[in-house]
Amino acid sequence: MSFYEQRILPRLINCACGTAPIMKQREKVVPQARGTVLEIGIGTGHNLPFYDPTRVTRLIGLDPSGTSWKLAGGRAAQLAFDVEFIGLPSERIPLDDASVDTVLVTYSLCTIPDAVAALRGMSRVLRPGGKLIFCEHGKAPDTDVCKWQDRINPLWSKLLGGCNLNRDIQGLLAAGGFHIEQMDTMYLPGTPRFTGYNVWGSAVPA
């Protein structure tokens, strides 16, 4: 791993994923998590302040970057429930089948190299009645915006650790074995349209 990937990139992503519009999105979805929660791509812990301690009993955070998790610092220490960090990529979920009540994934499907394999793993570990809660940016519905996403994506992906602007989130969820229960979409205010198209909601194993 290069110096950029180990030292600079986690801090760059920490800043990019902590802007006011994105934090507002996190505030919408994270409180829906309940029981034993697996958070995919927990990163620097931006979601931690939004978990409802009356609903969550345990949090397992999966992320390949230990450097990112170290930046979580006091966010994790202040939680009223147990938190476990696992330093593995999202395609490798080392949990038993039907072992979690909620899987939470926010702004991570854009980066996971094999997102479909990761989603199949998320479906595997969900208990009956469990849900996937998601909030992602992705491929815009407007042709002009899509063209800009496709043009910018190669350089964007290299600079931001494999983040892709133009992934079809709904399509990935379906290919990964999920049925979308509820979903909202919009361009986030105050962000460029080529990065700002968001989809969020809940899904269950199909």
C-alpha positions as CSV (number, residue, x, y, z in Angstrom):
1,M,0.0,0.0,0.0
2,S,1.4,3.4,-1.0
3,F,2.0,6.4,1.3
4,Y,-0.9,8.1,-0.4
5,E,-3.3,5.2,0.1
6,Q,-2.2,4.7,3.7
7,R,-1.8,8.2,5.0
8,I,-3.5,10.7,2.7
9,L,-6.5,8.9,1.2
10,P,-8.2,8.0,4.5
11,R,-8.1,11.7,5.6
12,L,-9.3,12.9,2.2
13,I,-12.2,10.5,2.3
14,N,-12.9,11.5,5.9
15,C,-13.4,15.1,4.8
16,A,-15.3,14.3,1.6
17,C,-17.7,12.0,3.4
18,G,-18.3,14.4,6.3
19,T,-19.8,17.3,4.4
20,A,-23.1,18.8,5.8
21,P,-25.4,17.4,3.0
22,I,-23.9,13.9,3.4
23,M,-24.2,14.0,7.2
24,K,-27.8,15.0,6.8
25,Q,-28.4,11.8,4.7
26,R,-26.7,9.7,7.4
27,E,-29.0,11.2,10.0
28,K,-32.0,10.0,8.0
29,V,-31.0,6.4,7.7
30,V,-28.7,5.3,10.5
31,P,-31.3,5.5,13.3
32,Q,-33.3,2.8,11.5
33,A,-30.7,0.2,12.5
34,R,-31.6,-2.2,15.3
35,G,-30.3,-5.2,17.2
36,T,-27.0,-6.6,16.1
37,V,-25.8,-4.4,13.3
38,L,-23.1,-5.0,10.7
39,E,-21.9,-1.7,9.1
40,I,-20.1,-2.2,5.8
41,G,-17.4,0.3,5.2
42,I,-17.4,1.9,8.6
43,G,-14.4,4.0,7.7
44,T,-13.8,6.8,10.1
45,G,-17.1,6.3,11.9
46,H,-19.2,9.1,10.5
47,N,-22.3,7.1,11.2
48,L,-21.6,6.4,14.9
49,P,-23.3,9.5,16.4
50,F,-26.6,8.7,14.6
51,Y,-27.1,5.1,16.0
52,D,-30.0,4.9,18.4
53,P,-28.7,3.3,21.6
54,T,-32.2,2.2,22.6
55,R,-32.4,0.1,19.4
56,V,-28.8,-1.2,18.9
57,T,-27.3,-3.9,21.1
58,R,-24.0,-4.5,19.2
59,L,-22.2,-3.0,16.2
60,I,-19.7,-4.8,14.0
61,G,-17.8,-2.5,11.7
62,L,-16.2,-4.0,8.6
63,D,-13.6,-2.0,6.6
64,P,-10.3,-2.8,4.9
65,S,-8.6,0.4,6.3
66,G,-7.3,0.2,9.8
67,T,-6.0,3.7,9.4
68,S,-9.5,5.0,8.7
69,W,-10.8,3.3,11.8
70,K,-8.2,4.9,14.0
71,L,-9.5,8.3,12.9
72,A,-12.9,7.4,14.5
73,G,-11.2,8.1,17.8
74,G,-13.7,9.4,20.4
75,R,-16.7,8.6,18.3
76,A,-16.4,4.9,19.1
77,A,-15.4,5.4,22.7
78,Q,-18.6,7.4,23.5
79,L,-21.1,4.7,22.4
80,A,-23.4,3.0,24.8
81,F,-23.1,-0.4,23.1
82,D,-20.3,-2.8,22.1
83,V,-18.4,-2.0,19.0
84,E,-16.1,-4.5,17.1
85,F,-13.9,-3.5,14.2
86,I,-12.9,-6.1,11.6
87,G,-10.2,-5.1,9.1
88,L,-11.3,-7.0,6.1
89,P,-12.7,-6.0,2.7
90,S,-16.5,-6.1,2.2
91,E,-16.4,-9.2,0.0
92,R,-15.1,-11.2,3.0
93,I,-17.7,-11.1,5.8
94,P,-16.4,-13.4,8.6
95,L,-19.8,-13.9,10.2
96,D,-22.1,-16.8,10.5
97,D,-25.2,-17.1,8.4
98,A,-28.3,-15.4,9.8
99,S,-26.3,-13.7,12.6
100,V,-27.2,-10.0,12.3
101,D,-30.5,-8.0,12.4
102,T,-29.4,-5.1,10.3
103,V,-26.8,-4.4,7.6
104,L,-26.0,-0.8,7.1
105,V,-24.1,0.4,4.1
106,T,-23.6,4.2,3.4
107,Y,-21.4,5.6,0.6
108,S,-19.5,2.3,0.2
109,L,-21.1,0.4,-2.7
110,C,-19.4,3.0,-5.0
111,T,-16.0,1.7,-3.9
112,I,-16.3,-2.0,-3.2
113,P,-14.5,-3.8,-6.2
114,D,-17.0,-6.7,-6.3
115,A,-20.1,-5.0,-5.0
116,V,-22.4,-7.9,-6.1
117,A,-20.3,-10.5,-4.1
118,A,-20.4,-8.2,-1.1
119,L,-24.1,-7.8,-1.3
120,R,-24.6,-11.5,-1.5
121,G,-22.6,-11.8,1.7
122,M,-24.7,-9.2,3.4
123,S,-27.8,-11.2,2.4
124,R,-26.3,-14.3,3.8
125,V,-25.7,-12.9,7.3
126,L,-29.1,-11.3,7.7
127,R,-31.5,-13.1,10.0
128,P,-35.1,-13.7,8.9
129,G,-36.9,-10.4,9.2
130,G,-33.6,-8.5,9.0
131,K,-33.0,-5.6,6.7
132,L,-30.4,-3.8,4.6
133,I,-30.4,-0.1,5.2
134,F,-28.6,1.8,2.4
135,C,-27.7,5.3,1.4
136,E,-25.5,5.7,-1.7
137,H,-24.5,8.1,-4.5
138,G,-24.6,6.7,-8.0
139,K,-25.6,6.8,-11.6
140,A,-27.9,9.8,-12.2
141,P,-31.2,9.5,-14.1
142,D,-30.4,12.5,-16.4
143,T,-28.5,11.8,-19.6
144,D,-26.4,14.9,-19.5
145,V,-25.3,14.2,-15.9
146,C,-24.5,10.6,-16.8
147,K,-22.2,11.7,-19.6
148,W,-20.2,13.9,-17.2
149,Q,-20.1,11.0,-14.7
150,D,-18.6,8.7,-17.3
151,R,-16.1,11.3,-18.4
152,I,-14.8,12.1,-14.9
153,N,-15.0,8.7,-13.4
154,P,-11.6,7.2,-14.5
155,L,-9.6,10.1,-12.9
156,W,-12.0,10.4,-9.9
157,S,-11.7,6.7,-9.1
158,K,-7.9,6.8,-9.1
159,L,-7.8,9.8,-6.8
160,L,-10.5,8.6,-4.4
161,G,-9.5,5.0,-3.7
162,G,-11.7,3.3,-6.3
163,C,-14.9,5.4,-5.7
164,N,-17.1,5.3,-8.8
165,L,-19.5,8.0,-9.7
166,N,-21.7,6.0,-12.1
167,R,-22.7,2.8,-10.4
168,D,-26.3,1.7,-10.8
169,I,-27.2,1.2,-7.2
170,Q,-30.6,-0.3,-7.8
171,G,-29.2,-2.8,-10.3
172,L,-26.4,-3.8,-7.9
173,L,-28.9,-4.4,-5.1
174,A,-31.0,-6.7,-7.4
175,A,-28.0,-8.6,-8.7
176,G,-26.8,-9.0,-5.1
177,G,-30.1,-10.8,-4.1
178,F,-32.1,-8.0,-2.6
179,H,-35.6,-6.7,-3.1
180,I,-36.0,-2.9,-2.4
181,E,-38.7,-2.3,0.1
182,Q,-38.6,1.5,0.1
183,M,-36.4,4.0,-1.7
184,D,-36.0,7.7,-2.1
185,T,-33.9,9.7,-4.5
186,M,-32.6,13.2,-5.0
187,Y,-29.7,15.4,-6.0
188,L,-28.2,16.6,-2.7
189,P,-28.3,20.4,-2.4
190,G,-25.0,22.2,-2.3
191,T,-23.2,19.4,-4.2
192,P,-22.2,19.1,-7.9
193,R,-24.8,17.1,-9.8
194,F,-22.3,14.6,-11.1
195,T,-21.5,13.6,-7.4
196,G,-24.8,14.5,-5.8
197,Y,-27.4,11.9,-7.0
198,N,-28.4,9.9,-3.9
199,V,-30.5,6.8,-3.4
200,W,-31.5,5.6,0.1
201,G,-33.9,3.2,1.7
202,S,-34.3,-0.4,2.8
203,A,-34.1,-3.8,1.2
204,V,-34.6,-7.4,2.2
205,P,-33.2,-10.6,0.7
206,A,-35.2,-11.6,-2.3
